[in-house]
Amino acid sequence: MATRPIEKQIDVDAPRERVWEVLTGDATYRQWTAEFAEGSYADTDWQEGGDVRFLGPDGTGLVGRVVASHRPELLDVEYTGVVGGGSDDTESEQARLWAGTHETYRLAEAAGGTHLAISAPMEDAYYDDMAAAWDRALARVKELAESR
């Protein structure tokens, strides 16, 4: 099993601060990540050096740490393993697959709005489905950010 990055970008007609709030705010995070799995959420304060758990409704997901949190420009999370059975796993083959990979959000000022670029690791077996889910998720981020 291997991972490769999904790289996507979208232009949003809203300031970077607003896009950042949509990406990291609990209520809006749950809305745009529903495109991956209904009920998804993040357990984190998004502070540099802090832990993060990206979880589905069943409590499984990925665990990592916030490597960089430069509001409203850059958010970089390094995965350290997986979450399953109520605990973090950094030792199994599945955990090692994710360890050291990064999910990154870059927000740049662009013609009256924000250019959002993401890079996220994905297992080859799920790459196409998840790349399509990222398209839907970014469209939802755009919709949420532009609606206020």
TIBAKOL-471885 format. One record per atom (N, C-alpha, C, O): atom name; x, y, z. Coordinates in steps of 0.001 Angstrom, whole numbers. Atoms other than C-alpha are relative to their C-alpha. Last residue first. Layout:
! TIBAKOL-471885
atom->CA xx->X yy->Y zz->Z
...
END
This chain:
! TIBAKOL-471885
atom->N xx->140 yy->-1019 zz->-1049
atom->CA xx->-21754 yy->35710 zz->4486
atom->C xx->576 yy->1310 zz->-445
atom->O xx->548 yy->2284 zz->307
atom->N xx->1389 yy->-195 zz->-394
atom->CA xx->-22531 yy->33046 zz->1854
atom->C xx->-179 yy->1072 zz->1073
atom->O xx->-1312 yy->1383 zz->1441
atom->N xx->607 yy->-1068 zz->784
atom->CA xx->-19160 yy->33302 zz->91
atom->C xx->-1414 yy->350 zz->463
atom->O xx->-1987 yy->1338 zz->4
atom->N xx->-758 yy->-1239 zz->-178
atom->CA xx->-17259 yy->31319 zz->2725
atom->C xx->-675 yy->1177 zz->-714
atom->O xx->-628 yy->2307 zz->-228
atom->N xx->100 yy->-468 zz->-1388
atom->CA xx->-19894 yy->28580 zz->2941
atom->C xx->685 yy->1353 zz->193
atom->O xx->149 yy->2241 zz->855
atom->N xx->1407 yy->-379 zz->-262
atom->CA xx->-20219 yy->28184 zz->-838
atom->C xx->-151 yy->582 zz->1407
atom->O xx->-789 yy->1619 zz->1583
atom->N xx->281 yy->-1222 zz->772
atom->CA xx->-16446 yy->28172 zz->-1358
atom->C xx->-1409 yy->523 zz->300
atom->O xx->-1602 yy->1710 zz->563
atom->N xx->-752 yy->-1053 zz->-683
atom->CA xx->-15937 yy->25611 zz->1424
atom->C xx->-291 yy->1335 zz->-682
atom->O xx->-566 yy->2335 zz->-18
atom->N xx->774 yy->-306 zz->-1215
atom->CA xx->-18719 yy->23515 zz->-182
atom->C xx->704 yy->1086 zz->823
atom->O xx->36 yy->1965 zz->1368
atom->N xx->1176 yy->-755 zz->469
atom->CA xx->-17006 yy->23662 zz->-3589
atom->C xx->-855 yy->414 zz->1193
atom->O xx->-1427 yy->1504 zz->1203
atom->N xx->-470 yy->-1358 zz->280
atom->CA xx->-13818 yy->22611 zz->-1792
atom->C xx->-1127 yy->878 zz->-543
atom->O xx->-1185 yy->2071 zz->-246
atom->N xx->-293 yy->-662 zz->-1264
atom->CA xx->-15597 yy->19598 zz->-295
atom->C xx->454 yy->1445 zz->-233
atom->O xx->27 yy->2353 zz->480
atom->N xx->1273 yy->-358 zz->-636
atom->CA xx->-17114 yy->18568 zz->-3645
atom->C xx->229 yy->786 zz->1295
atom->O xx->-481 yy->1752 zz->1571
atom->N xx->653 yy->-992 zz->874
atom->CA xx->-13741 yy->18656 zz->-5406
atom->C xx->-1302 yy->483 zz->631
atom->O xx->-1573 yy->1683 zz->665
atom->N xx->-666 yy->-1284 zz->-240
atom->CA xx->-12169 yy->16910 zz->-2393
atom->C xx->-597 yy->1091 zz->-889
atom->O xx->-763 yy->2228 zz->-446
atom->N xx->549 yy->-520 zz->-1247
atom->CA xx->-14779 yy->14136 zz->-2716
atom->C xx->647 yy->1338 zz->349
atom->O xx->-29 yy->2231 zz->859
atom->N xx->1332 yy->-525 zz->316
atom->CA xx->-13751 yy->13671 zz->-6361
atom->C xx->-657 yy->586 zz->1246
atom->O xx->-1323 yy->1617 zz->1162
atom->N xx->-264 yy->-1203 zz->799
atom->CA xx->-10103 yy->13292 zz->-5301
atom->C xx->-1333 yy->652 zz->-385
atom->O xx->-1454 yy->1877 zz->-351
atom->N xx->-305 yy->-1088 zz->-922
atom->CA xx->-11326 yy->10901 zz->-2588
atom->C xx->347 yy->1289 zz->-739
atom->O xx->58 yy->2377 zz->-240
atom->N xx->1199 yy->-363 zz->-766
atom->CA xx->-13047 yy->8605 zz->-5063
atom->C xx->272 yy->1198 zz->911
atom->O xx->-561 yy->2099 zz->1021
atom->N xx->975 yy->-617 zz->904
atom->CA xx->-10068 yy->8644 zz->-7439
atom->C xx->-1255 yy->451 zz->739
atom->O xx->-1739 yy->1561 zz->521
atom->N xx->-413 yy->-1286 zz->549
atom->CA xx->-7447 yy->8054 zz->-4720
atom->C xx->-1095 yy->664 zz->-839
atom->O xx->-1435 yy->1820 zz->-586
atom->N xx->1123 yy->-930 zz->-186
atom->CA xx->-9163 yy->5311 zz->-2709
atom->C xx->219 yy->1332 zz->-707
atom->O xx->-596 yy->2244 zz->-567
atom->N xx->1275 yy->697 zz->214
atom->CA xx->-6967 yy->2351 zz->-3701
atom->C xx->-1201 yy->941 zz->61
atom->O xx->-2230 yy->678 zz->-561
atom->N xx->272 yy->193 zz->1431
atom->CA xx->-3906 yy->4588 zz->-4069
atom->C xx->-1382 yy->-597 zz->-254
atom->O xx->-2068 yy->-204 zz->-1197
atom->N xx->-383 yy->1341 zz->446
atom->CA xx->-4075 yy->5613 zz->-408
atom->C xx->-403 yy->-157 zz->-1458
atom->O xx->-1458 yy->323 zz->-1874
atom->N xx->1078 yy->978 zz->148
atom->CA xx->-4462 yy->9348 zz->-32
atom->C xx->575 yy->-1330 zz->-465
atom->O xx->1499 yy->-1384 zz->-1277
atom->N xx->-402 yy->1347 zz->389
atom->CA xx->-2287 yy->12211 zz->1146
atom->C xx->-1210 yy->-923 zz->-136
atom->O xx->-2215 yy->-758 zz->556
atom->N xx->371 yy->982 zz->-1016
atom->CA xx->-3669 yy->15756 zz->1130
atom->C xx->392 yy->-1396 zz->-475
atom->O xx->160 yy->-1741 zz->-1634
atom->N xx->-721 yy->1219 zz->338
atom->CA xx->-2519 yy->18892 zz->-669
atom->C xx->-296 yy->-974 zz->1132
atom->O xx->-89 yy->-656 zz->2303
atom->N xx->-160 yy->1060 zz->-1000
atom->CA xx->-4764 yy->21907 zz->-646
atom->C xx->867 yy->-1116 zz->-568
atom->O xx->922 yy->-1335 zz->-1779
atom->N xx->-629 yy->1192 zz->564
atom->CA xx->-4726 yy->25215 zz->-2501
atom->C xx->182 yy->-1010 zz->1119
atom->O xx->659 yy->-670 zz->2202
atom->N xx->-224 yy->1076 zz->-959
atom->CA xx->-7088 yy->28081 zz->-1688
atom->C xx->581 yy->-1199 zz->-736
atom->O xx->10 yy->-1683 zz->-1712
atom->N xx->-345 yy->1203 zz->754
atom->CA xx->-6894 yy->31276 zz->-3771
atom->C xx->380 yy->-1051 zz->1048
atom->O xx->1369 yy->-898 zz->1765
atom->N xx->-1002 yy->926 zz->-518
atom->CA xx->-8717 yy->33959 zz->-1801
atom->C xx->211 yy->-1147 zz->-985
atom->O xx->-744 yy->-1711 zz->-1518
atom->N xx->411 yy->1161 zz->-780
atom->CA xx->-10706 yy->37014 zz->-2767
atom->C xx->1190 yy->-825 zz->443
atom->O xx->2253 yy->-297 zz->768
atom->N xx->1196 yy->-241 zz->-785
atom->CA xx->-10658 yy->40356 zz->-4511
atom->C xx->-466 yy->-1175 zz->839
atom->O xx->-1578 yy->-1159 zz->1367
atom->N xx->1023 yy->-895 zz->569
atom->CA xx->-8222 yy->39299 zz->-7186
atom->C xx->-1292 yy->99 zz->804
atom->O xx->-2313 yy->-476 zz->427
atom->N xx->169 yy->47 zz->1452
atom->CA xx->-6191 yy->36737 zz->-5188
atom->C xx->-1157 yy->899 zz->-381
atom->O xx->-2191 yy->889 zz->287
atom->N xx->873 yy->-1062 zz->499
atom->CA xx->-4790 yy->36708 zz->-1670
atom->C xx->-33 yy->-84 zz->-1514
atom->O xx->993 yy->-286 zz->-2164
atom->N xx->-691 yy->-1160 zz->563
atom->CA xx->-3253 yy->33352 zz->-902
atom->C xx->-1026 yy->1033 zz->-445
atom->O xx->-2106 yy->695 zz->-930
atom->N xx->969 yy->-1035 zz->357
atom->CA xx->-4514 yy->30563 zz->1364
atom->C xx->768 yy->1234 zz->-460
atom->O xx->1531 yy->1817 zz->310
atom->N xx->-661 yy->-1281 zz->264
atom->CA xx->-2433 yy->27381 zz->1584
atom->C xx->-1044 yy->978 zz->-503
atom->O xx->-1775 yy->687 zz->-1449
atom->N xx->929 yy->-997 zz->544
atom->CA xx->-3879 yy->24250 zz->3219
atom->C xx->775 yy->1300 zz->-156
atom->O xx->1357 yy->1800 zz->807
atom->N xx->-386 yy->-1408 zz->-19
atom->CA xx->-1628 yy->21254 zz->3832
atom->C xx->-1050 yy->855 zz->-686
atom->O xx->-1592 yy->494 zz->-1731
atom->N xx->1185 yy->-619 zz->583
atom->CA xx->-2243 yy->17628 zz->4770
atom->C xx->211 yy->1501 zz->171
atom->O xx->354 yy->1997 zz->1288
atom->N xx->508 yy->-1316 zz->-390
atom->CA xx->1150 yy->16032 zz->5380
atom->C xx->-1290 yy->346 zz->-737
atom->O xx->-1443 yy->44 zz->-1921
atom->N xx->664 yy->-686 zz->1110
atom->CA xx->2555 yy->12502 zz->5367
atom->C xx->-649 yy->1286 zz->527
atom->O xx->-911 yy->1421 zz->1722
atom->N xx->-906 yy->-865 zz->742
atom->CA xx->5087 yy->11490 zz->8025
atom->C xx->-625 yy->690 zz->-1204
atom->O xx->7 yy->1546 zz->-1822
atom->N xx->-995 yy->-739 zz->-793
atom->CA xx->3096 yy->8548 zz->9343
atom->C xx->936 yy->795 zz->-905
atom->O xx->1501 yy->267 zz->-1863
atom->N xx->346 yy->-1422 zz->-105
atom->CA xx->225 yy->7596 zz->7016
atom->C xx->1087 yy->827 zz->668
atom->O xx->1208 yy->2021 zz->395
atom->N xx->328 yy->-487 zz->1343
atom->CA xx->1445 yy->4170 zz->5842
atom->C xx->-227 yy->1515 zz->24
atom->O xx->183 yy->2221 zz->-897
atom->N xx->-1269 yy->-364 zz->634
atom->CA xx->3052 yy->3622 zz->9267
atom->C xx->-211 yy->508 zz->-1418
atom->O xx->587 yy->1304 zz->-1913
atom->N xx->-478 yy->-1249 zz->-606
atom->CA xx->-408 yy->3694 zz->10851
atom->C xx->1278 yy->486 zz->-674
atom->O xx->1431 yy->1679 zz->-939
atom->N xx->899 yy->-1068 zz->442
atom->CA xx->-1748 yy->1040 zz->8442
atom->C xx->467 yy->1351 zz->537
atom->O xx->467 yy->2338 zz->-197
atom->N xx->-321 yy->-252 zz->1405
atom->CA xx->1290 yy->-1182 zz->9084
atom->C xx->-854 yy->1148 zz->-542
atom->O xx->-353 yy->2014 zz->-1259
atom->N xx->440 yy->1007 zz->973
atom->CA xx->682 yy->-856 zz->12819
atom->C xx->432 yy->373 zz->-1422
atom->O xx->881 yy->1490 zz->-1678
atom->N xx->-929 yy->1113 zz->215
atom->CA xx->2797 yy->1281 zz->15173
atom->C xx->-394 yy->-965 zz->-1122
atom->O xx->482 yy->-1558 zz->-1751
atom->N xx->-1110 yy->-506 zz->801
atom->CA xx->1270 yy->4760 zz->15497
atom->C xx->967 yy->-1121 zz->-404
atom->O xx->2026 yy->-856 zz->-972
atom->N xx->-872 yy->1085 zz->436
atom->CA xx->-2157 yy->3705 zz->16724
atom->C xx->1081 yy->609 zz->-893
atom->O xx->793 yy->1119 zz->-1975
atom->N xx->-904 yy->-355 zz->1089
atom->CA xx->-4218 yy->6201 zz->18725
atom->C xx->919 yy->-1172 zz->-293
atom->O xx->1377 yy->-1851 zz->626
atom->N xx->-1362 yy->-426 zz->-335
atom->CA xx->-6986 yy->4738 zz->20862
atom->C xx->795 yy->349 zz->-1252
atom->O xx->450 yy->-57 zz->-2362
atom->N xx->-92 yy->-916 zz->-1125
atom->CA xx->-10746 yy->4247 zz->20962
atom->C xx->1396 yy->443 zz->364
atom->O xx->1579 yy->1129 zz->1370
atom->N xx->239 yy->701 zz->-1254
atom->CA xx->-10806 yy->1140 zz->18806
atom->C xx->192 yy->884 zz->1216
atom->O xx->535 yy->405 zz->2297
atom->N xx->928 yy->1116 zz->119
atom->CA xx->-9229 yy->3032 zz->15959
atom->C xx->-163 yy->-679 zz->1338
atom->O xx->777 yy->-735 zz->2131
atom->N xx->786 yy->147 zz->-1211
atom->CA xx->-7281 yy->6214 zz->15388
atom->C xx->-984 yy->-1132 zz->-238
atom->O xx->-1694 yy->-1152 zz->-1244
atom->N xx->1444 yy->150 zz->152
atom->CA xx->-4528 yy->6247 zz->12779
atom->C xx->-659 yy->-97 zz->1378
atom->O xx->2 yy->-353 zz->2384
atom->N xx->598 yy->1324 zz->-63
atom->CA xx->-943 yy->7372 zz->12620
atom->C xx->-1498 yy->43 zz->-191
atom->O xx->-2045 yy->976 zz->-779
atom->N xx->-873 yy->888 zz->-757
atom->CA xx->1485 yy->10281 zz->12880
atom->C xx->-566 yy->-1407 zz->97
atom->O xx->122 yy->-2325 zz->544
atom->N xx->619 yy->1185 zz->-590
atom->CA xx->-10 yy->12603 zz->10284
atom->C xx->1038 yy->-844 zz->712
atom->O xx->2179 yy->-962 zz->265
atom->N xx->-769 yy->1202 zz->289
atom->CA xx->1635 yy->15974 zz->9768
atom->C xx->-670 yy->-1165 zz->702
atom->O xx->-863 yy->-1144 zz->1918
atom->N xx->144 yy->1079 zz->-978
atom->CA xx->-812 yy->18877 zz->9626
atom->C xx->844 yy->-1180 zz->-465
atom->O xx->741 yy->-1610 zz->-1614
atom->N xx->-691 yy->1222 zz->400
atom->CA xx->17 yy->22108 zz->7798
atom->C xx->-90 yy->-1008 zz->1143
atom->O xx->368 yy->-749 zz->2256
atom->N xx->284 yy->1009 zz->-1011
atom->CA xx->-2168 yy->25215 zz->7913
atom->C xx->600 yy->-1298 zz->-505
atom->O xx->261 yy->-1763 zz->-1593
atom->N xx->-510 yy->1365 zz->124
atom->CA xx->-977 yy->28259 zz->6017
atom->C xx->-416 yy->-847 zz->1190
atom->O xx->-295 yy->-434 zz->2344
atom->N xx->-790 yy->327 zz->1184
atom->CA xx->-2118 yy->31787 zz->5246
atom->C xx->297 yy->-1473 zz->-191
atom->O xx->225 yy->-1984 zz->-1309
atom->N xx->868 yy->834 zz->835
atom->CA xx->-4862 yy->33049 zz->7580
atom->C xx->701 yy->-478 zz->-1271
atom->O xx->115 yy->-434 zz->-2353
atom->N xx->1291 yy->-569 zz->394
atom->CA xx->-3602 yy->32284 zz->10233
atom->C xx->203 yy->1329 zz->-700
atom->O xx->955 yy->2150 zz->-175
atom->N xx->-244 yy->-1421 zz->225
atom->CA xx->-157 yy->30719 zz->10314
atom->C xx->-1265 yy->620 zz->-576
atom->O xx->-1420 yy->748 zz->-1790
atom->N xx->1314 yy->-627 zz->-33
atom->CA xx->-660 yy->27263 zz->11815
atom->C xx->217 yy->1506 zz->-50
atom->O xx->342 yy->2168 zz->981
atom->N xx->17 yy->-1442 zz->244
atom->CA xx->2317 yy->25046 zz->11068
atom->C xx->-1443 yy->479 zz->17
atom->O xx->-2327 yy->-136 zz->-580
atom->N xx->-1392 yy->-392 zz->183
atom->CA xx->3200 yy->21529 zz->12243
atom->C xx->97 yy->1510 zz->-191
atom->O xx->1018 yy->2150 zz->316
atom->N xx->-18 yy->-1209 zz->811
atom->CA xx->-254 yy->20744 zz->13648
atom->C xx->1446 yy->486 zz->-57
atom->O xx->1991 yy->940 zz->949
atom->N xx->-268 yy->-1217 zz->-743
atom->CA xx->29 yy->17199 zz->14929
atom->C xx->54 yy->1164 zz->-976
atom->O xx->404 yy->1004 zz->-2146
atom->N xx->-1225 yy->-689 zz->381
atom->CA xx->-1332 yy->13890 zz->13780
atom->C xx->234 yy->1189 zz->894
atom->O xx->-331 yy->1299 zz->1982
atom->N xx->-541 yy->-813 zz->-1084
atom->CA xx->-4090 yy->11343 zz->14164
atom->C xx->1294 yy->648 zz->-484
atom->O xx->2045 yy->66 zz->-1267
atom->N xx->-1433 yy->-234 zz->39
atom->CA xx->-6266 yy->9838 zz->11448
atom->C xx->410 yy->897 zz->1155
atom->O xx->-358 yy->1748 zz->1602
atom->N xx->-525 yy->-1057 zz->854
atom->CA xx->-9710 yy->8303 zz->11538
atom->C xx->1508 yy->69 zz->66
atom->O xx->2195 yy->-942 zz->214
atom->N xx->-1261 yy->383 zz->626
atom->CA xx->-12003 yy->6089 zz->13581
atom->C xx->475 yy->1145 zz->-880
atom->O xx->-315 yy->2004 zz->-1271
atom->N xx->-1152 yy->-216 zz->-871
atom->CA xx->-14605 yy->7404 zz->16015
atom->C xx->1325 yy->-452 zz->-562
atom->O xx->2343 yy->-370 zz->125
atom->N xx->-267 yy->1234 zz->-743
atom->CA xx->-17597 yy->5860 zz->14195
atom->C xx->1218 yy->124 zz->917
atom->O xx->1597 yy->-839 zz->1583
atom->N xx->1024 yy->209 zz->-1018
atom->CA xx->-18838 yy->9305 zz->13145
atom->C xx->216 yy->-1262 zz->835
atom->O xx->-302 yy->-1367 zz->1946
atom->N xx->1314 yy->242 zz->581
atom->CA xx->-15557 yy->9943 zz->11352
atom->C xx->-990 yy->-270 zz->1123
atom->O xx->-606 yy->-332 zz->2291
atom->N xx->793 yy->1174 zz->-348
atom->CA xx->-12507 yy->11471 zz->12956
atom->C xx->-1310 yy->-65 zz->-773
atom->O xx->-1904 yy->954 zz->-1125
atom->N xx->1056 yy->-117 zz->996
atom->CA xx->-9650 yy->13783 zz->12053
atom->C xx->-823 yy->-1273 zz->105
atom->O xx->-342 yy->-2359 zz->-216
atom->N xx->609 yy->1273 zz->385
atom->CA xx->-7594 yy->13896 zz->15234
atom->C xx->-1113 yy->317 zz->-985
atom->O xx->-2053 yy->1043 zz->-662
atom->N xx->1224 yy->-62 zz->795
atom->CA xx->-5221 yy->16780 zz->15841
atom->C xx->-461 yy->-1420 zz->-288
atom->O xx->345 yy->-2311 zz->-560
atom->N xx->484 yy->1250 zz->592
atom->CA xx->-2513 yy->17347 zz->18417
atom->C xx->-1253 yy->253 zz->-814
atom->O xx->-1987 yy->1213 zz->-578
atom->N xx->1088 yy->735 zz->-635
atom->CA xx->-1010 yy->20750 zz->19027
atom->C xx->-364 yy->-1274 zz->-732
atom->O xx->-55 yy->-1447 zz->-1911
atom->N xx->-525 yy->919 zz->-995
atom->CA xx->2416 yy->21995 zz->17955
atom->C xx->-1063 yy->-850 zz->665
atom->O xx->-744 yy->-1803 zz->1376
atom->N xx->-1273 yy->594 zz->384
atom->CA xx->927 yy->24980 zz->16118
atom->C xx->553 yy->-836 zz->1152
atom->O xx->606 yy->-378 zz->2293
atom->N xx->-1181 yy->-764 zz->-393
atom->CA xx->-2616 yy->25587 zz->17328
atom->C xx->1267 yy->-762 zz->-373
atom->O xx->1333 yy->-1985 zz->-254
atom->N xx->-675 yy->-536 zz->1197
atom->CA xx->-5546 yy->24122 zz->15359
atom->C xx->1236 yy->831 zz->353
atom->O xx->1724 yy->1589 zz->-485
atom->N xx->160 yy->-1451 zz->-149
atom->CA xx->-7502 yy->23611 zz->18647
atom->C xx->708 yy->730 zz->-1145
atom->O xx->734 yy->1960 zz->-1172
atom->N xx->-1235 yy->-768 zz->-53
atom->CA xx->-8059 yy->19973 zz->17771
atom->C xx->-311 yy->1453 zz->320
atom->O xx->-1453 yy->1897 zz->201
atom->N xx->-222 yy->-223 zz->-1420
atom->CA xx->-10669 yy->17185 zz->17528
atom->C xx->1368 yy->665 zz->133
atom->O xx->2394 yy->-14 zz->185
atom->N xx->-1400 yy->-91 zz->-417
atom->CA xx->-11776 yy->17410 zz->13905
atom->C xx->46 yy->285 zz->1491
atom->O xx->-668 yy->1156 zz->1986
atom->N xx->-352 yy->-1163 zz->-808
atom->CA xx->-15170 yy->16229 zz->12651
atom->C xx->1487 yy->-47 zz->338
atom->O xx->2153 yy->-1066 zz->157
atom->N xx->-1435 yy->-192 zz->-228
atom->CA xx->-16819 yy->13868 zz->10207
atom->C xx->242 yy->1245 zz->828
atom->O xx->-503 yy->2221 zz->741
atom->N xx->-343 yy->132 zz->-1412
atom->CA xx->-20553 yy->13231 zz->10685
atom->C xx->1479 yy->129 zz->305
atom->O xx->1888 yy->-56 zz->1452
atom->N xx->945 yy->-724 zz->-858
atom->CA xx->-21353 yy->12531 zz->7044
atom->C xx->371 yy->-242 zz->1457
atom->O xx->576 yy->-1383 zz->1871
atom->N xx->835 yy->912 zz->-782
atom->CA xx->-18237 yy->11135 zz->5393
atom->C xx->-878 yy->853 zz->906
atom->O xx->-378 yy->1660 zz->1690
atom->N xx->-807 yy->1216 zz->-130
atom->CA xx->-15995 yy->12738 zz->2777
atom->C xx->-781 yy->-1076 zz->728
atom->O xx->-816 yy->-2230 zz->301
atom->N xx->-199 yy->509 zz->1361
atom->CA xx->-18471 yy->15411 zz->1607
atom->C xx->868 yy->-1262 zz->-3
atom->O xx->809 yy->-2050 zz->-946
atom->N xx->1072 yy->982 zz->225
atom->CA xx->-19461 yy->15792 zz->5282
atom->C xx->99 yy->-570 zz->-1411
atom->O xx->-449 yy->-1639 zz->-1683
atom->N xx->-572 yy->1354 zz->-23
atom->CA xx->-16058 yy->17483 zz->5525
atom->C xx->-1065 yy->-1087 zz->-82
atom->O xx->-734 yy->-2266 zz->-204
atom->N xx->-734 yy->300 zz->1228
atom->CA xx->-17608 yy->20744 zz->4324
atom->C xx->628 yy->-1390 zz->-3
atom->O xx->796 yy->-1990 zz->-1065
atom->N xx->807 yy->-106 zz->1221
atom->CA xx->-20343 yy->20858 zz->6945
atom->C xx->800 yy->-374 zz->-1245
atom->O xx->333 yy->-1163 zz->-2066
atom->N xx->887 yy->1162 zz->80
atom->CA xx->-18355 yy->19513 zz->9917
atom->C xx->-834 yy->29 zz->-1287
atom->O xx->-1156 yy->-1019 zz->-1847
atom->N xx->-846 yy->1161 zz->303
atom->CA xx->-15651 yy->22111 zz->9290
atom->C xx->-870 yy->-1243 zz->-195
atom->O xx->-679 yy->-2004 zz->-1144
atom->N xx->-216 yy->0 zz->1451
atom->CA xx->-18376 yy->24791 zz->9176
atom->C xx->894 yy->-1155 zz->-422
atom->O xx->703 yy->-1720 zz->-1499
atom->N xx->1273 yy->184 zz->716
atom->CA xx->-19617 yy->23950 zz->12681
atom->C xx->208 yy->-66 zz->-1505
atom->O xx->-364 yy->-930 zz->-2170
atom->N xx->598 yy->1316 zz->-223
atom->CA xx->-16154 yy->23421 zz->14205
atom->C xx->-1263 yy->-216 zz->-843
atom->O xx->-1380 yy->-1236 zz->-1522
atom->N xx->1088 yy->-120 zz->-963
atom->CA xx->-14475 yy->26455 zz->12635
atom->C xx->-735 yy->-1324 zz->137
atom->O xx->-987 yy->-1989 zz->-867
atom->N xx->-356 yy->443 zz->-1345
atom->CA xx->-11230 yy->25466 zz->10905
atom->C xx->-1108 yy->114 zz->1046
atom->O xx->-1004 yy->-491 zz->2112
atom->N xx->-825 yy->1209 zz->-63
atom->CA xx->-11849 yy->25554 zz->7155
atom->C xx->143 yy->-538 zz->1418
atom->O xx->145 yy->-1752 zz->1621
atom->N xx->790 yy->1115 zz->532
atom->CA xx->-14746 yy->28029 zz->7316
atom->C xx->782 yy->-1308 zz->112
atom->O xx->227 yy->-2337 zz->496
atom->N xx->1051 yy->302 zz->-980
atom->CA xx->-12780 yy->30373 zz->9599
atom->C xx->-859 yy->-1176 zz->-458
atom->O xx->-1230 yy->-2025 zz->352
atom->N xx->-640 yy->676 zz->-1131
atom->CA xx->-9769 yy->30184 zz->7281
atom->C xx->-1046 yy->-421 zz->1030
atom->O xx->-1021 yy->-1546 zz->1530
atom->N xx->-260 yy->1365 zz->474
atom->CA xx->-11990 yy->31075 zz->4312
atom->C xx->641 yy->-818 zz->1114
atom->O xx->287 yy->-1980 zz->1316
atom->N xx->1293 yy->697 zz->58
atom->CA xx->-13274 yy->34112 zz->6231
atom->C xx->191 yy->-1439 zz->-449
atom->O xx->-425 yy->-2343 zz->117
atom->N xx->438 yy->216 zz->-1382
atom->CA xx->-9753 yy->35254 zz->7148
atom->C xx->-1317 yy->-780 zz->31
atom->O xx->-1492 yy->-1673 zz->859
atom->N xx->-680 yy->1178 zz->-572
atom->CA xx->-8627 yy->34748 zz->3543
atom->C xx->-475 yy->-308 zz->1409
atom->O xx->-649 yy->-1475 zz->1759
atom->N xx->-1346 yy->-216 zz->-539
atom->CA xx->-11220 yy->37232 zz->2286
atom->C xx->584 yy->-1260 zz->635
atom->O xx->-144 yy->-2156 zz->1062
atom->N xx->89 yy->-359 zz->-1425
atom->CA xx->-14159 yy->35970 zz->219
atom->C xx->1425 yy->213 zz->492
atom->O xx->2364 yy->-366 zz->-55
atom->N xx->286 yy->-1427 zz->-45
atom->CA xx->-14801 yy->35298 zz->-3477
atom->C xx->-301 yy->419 zz->1437
atom->O xx->-1416 yy->819 zz->1772
atom->N xx->1156 yy->-300 zz->-840
atom->CA xx->-13149 yy->31890 zz->-3348
atom->C xx->-162 yy->1516 zz->68
atom->O xx->797 yy->2240 zz->337
atom->N xx->60 yy->-1422 zz->-307
atom->CA xx->-10767 yy->30545 zz->-5986
atom->C xx->-1311 yy->290 zz->709
atom->O xx->-2375 yy->-158 zz->280
atom->N xx->1261 yy->-663 zz->322
atom->CA xx->-10188 yy->26801 zz->-5877
atom->C xx->135 yy->1475 zz->357
atom->O xx->821 yy->1831 zz->1315
atom->N xx->52 yy->-1429 zz->-289
atom->CA xx->-7257 yy->24440 zz->-5725
atom->C xx->-1322 yy->577 zz->-459
atom->O xx->-1996 yy->40 zz->-1338
atom->N xx->1165 yy->-701 zz->548
atom->CA xx->-6611 yy->20717 zz->-5560
atom->C xx->111 yy->1472 zz->327
atom->O xx->814 yy->1862 zz->1259
atom->N xx->-242 yy->-1439 zz->15
atom->CA xx->-3657 yy->18407 zz->-4966
atom->C xx->-1136 yy->681 zz->-736
atom->O xx->-1415 yy->378 zz->-1896
atom->N xx->1055 yy->-611 zz->794
atom->CA xx->-4250 yy->14806 zz->-3897
atom->C xx->281 yy->1494 zz->77
atom->O xx->434 yy->2035 zz->1171
atom->N xx->775 yy->-1189 zz->-364
atom->CA xx->-960 yy->13479 zz->-2632
atom->C xx->-1101 yy->324 zz->-1015
atom->O xx->-918 yy->218 zz->-2227
atom->N xx->-477 yy->-1078 zz->858
atom->CA xx->187 yy->9897 zz->-3012
atom->C xx->-888 yy->1202 zz->266
atom->O xx->-2032 yy->1049 zz->694
atom->N xx->822 yy->-1201 zz->87
atom->CA xx->-79 yy->7030 zz->-570
atom->C xx->625 yy->936 zz->-1028
atom->O xx->1824 yy->879 zz->-1301
atom->N xx->-751 yy->-1248 zz->54
atom->CA xx->1198 yy->3487 zz->-815
atom->C xx->-978 yy->1169 zz->-3
atom->O xx->-2163 yy->1011 zz->-298
atom->N xx->835 yy->-1187 zz->0
atom->CA xx->0 yy->0 zz->0
atom->C xx->876 yy->1244 zz->0
atom->O xx->1907 yy->1298 zz->670
END
